[in-house]
Amino acid sequence: MSRVLTPERSRRRGPRPLVALGCFVALGLGLGALAGLVWPLVADLPAYTVGANGRASTSERGLARVLGADAWFCLLGVPVGLALGLLAWRRFRELGWPVVLVGTLTAAAAGCVCWLVGTRIGPGDFPERLAAAQPGDLVPIALALRAKASLLVWPFLAVLPILLGSSLGPDEDEPARQPAAASVADGS
């Protein structure tokens, strides 16, 4: 016995679009917070050495490593952005062009949450820690996003699966074509 899927039944079976959208945004913000917890753990921050005279110095290599935190921020944005874009495409493609906004805005918000969480749980305010340091102490710099353009990595990578899915995937408005081999086998 097969059941007919009526409009009332289909509304009861799946979540409403706004609920699905809310869940998607919550997932994106959660992934951003999780990435924000990982960011301070993987970012290798250079440290300043406090001298006997109270001056702090670092090496040239330390100065070069300052942007390493930005690189890790971008690397964390790669899987999160791609996952959000893929999920947005699979779940919301029937919306049409607004799926781009859903994916990119959620990924941008996830990047901002990562930035906020990471800097909050990072080593803290550098001038305060430096002022409290004793001679010989190593004081790591503050975890910060110095290249603000790094925030664009997250939405860019989210839009990538949407772009590829919409341009390379089947067009739902066109009828499905039968392969040429099937029409030859039918004797056409």
N, C-alpha and C positions, 0 to 999 in steps of 0.2 A: 504494500500500500504506500503510495507516494503522496507526500504532502505538498500542497501548492503554497508557494511563498507569496503571501499577500503583503501589501505595503505595511499593514499593522504588524505582521509577523517580522518583517525585515527590520522594522524600527525596534522591536523588542529584542531581537537577536544581537545586534551590534550596538556599540555605544554611540551616543549622539555625536555629531561632528564636533561640537564645542567641548564635550567631555574628552574626546580623542585628542583634540588639539591641546587641551589643558594637560593631559597626561604626557603628550609629546614634549611640551615646554618644560614640564616638571622633570622629565627624563633628561632633557638637555641641560637644565640647571644642575641636576644631580651629577651628571657626567663632568660638568665644569667644576663643581665643588670637589669631586674626586681627583680630577687633574690638579686642582689647586693644592690638595694634600700631598700629591706626588712631586709637584714642582720643587718645593724646597729640599726634598730628599735627593733629587738627582742633579740639581744645579750646584756646580762646584764653584763656590764664591771665592774670589781672591781675598787675602787677608792683609791687613796693614800690621807691621811690627812697630810697637811702641818703643822708642829709644830711651836712654837714661835721661836725656834732656827734655823728654816729654813730646818730642816730635814723632810723628808716625810716617813710615815710608813703606813702599812696596816695590817690587821689581817690575821690569818691563813686561815680563811674562804675566805678572799679576794684572797689570793694566790691560793686557790683551784679553785676559779671561773675563773682563767686566761684562762683555756682551754675551758670554756663555749662557747666562740666565735667560736672555732673550731667545737664544737658539733652542734651549730646552722648552721654553714656552711654545715656540713654533712646532717643535717635534711632538709635544703633547697635543697640539691642536690638529695634527694630521689624522690620527685615528678617530678622534672625537668628531671632527668636522665631516670626515667621510662617512662615519656611521650615522650621524644625524641627517646628512644629505640622502643617503641610501634609504633610511627609514622614512624620511619625509616623502620621497618619491614613491615608495611602495605603498604607503598609507594614504597619502593625500593627492595622488596624481589626478584623481577625478575632479579636483578643484580647478584644474587648468593652471593658468599663469600664477595664481596666488601661492602655489606650492613653492615657488622660488622665494617668496617673502617668508613663508613659514620656515623653510629650511635655513635661509641665511640669517634671519633675525634671531632664531633660536640658537644657532651656532655662535653668532656675535654675542648674545647674552651669556652663553656658556663660557666664552673666552673672558668676558668681563668678570664672571663669577670666579673663574680660575685665578685671574689677576688679583681680585680682592682677597680670596681665601689664602693664596700663596704668600702675599705680602703681609697678611695678618699673622700667619703662623711662622713666617721666616724669622731670621735672627733678631729683628727689631730695629729700632732707630739707631743708625750708625753714630751720629754725634754724641748721643747719650752714652753708648757703650764705649766709645773712644775716650770720653772724658773720665769714665770710671776705671779705665784700664791702668794697670801698673806697668812700669818699664819691663820690657821683655815679653809682654803679652801679645798674642796674635788676635787681631780683631777683624773678623770677616765683614765685608761690606754688606749693606742692606740688600735684601732681595727686592729688586725693582724691575719694572719693565721700562727699559731706557729707550728702546725703539718702538714707539707707539704704533707704527705700521705693522708690527707683529700681530696686532689684534685682527688684522685683515686676513690672516692665514686661515683662521677658523671658518668664517663665512665663505671664503673662496673655495675651500675644500668641500664645504657643504653643498655648494651650488654645482660642483663638478659631477656628481652622480645624477643630479636632476637634469643637467644639460645633456649628459650622455644618454640617459634613459629616454628623454623626450626626442632627441634627434636620431638615435640609433634603434630605439625600440619600435615595436609594431604600432602602426597608426590605428587607433580604435575606431575611427570614423570610416575607414575603408573596409570593404568586405575582405575576408581572408581568401588568399589565392591558393589554388591547388598547385602542387608541384607539376612541372612539365612531364615528368616520368609517369605520373598517375594518369594523365590524359592519354598518353601513348598506349599504356597498358589497357585502357578501356576501349581502345580501337577507334578513337576519335581522330 
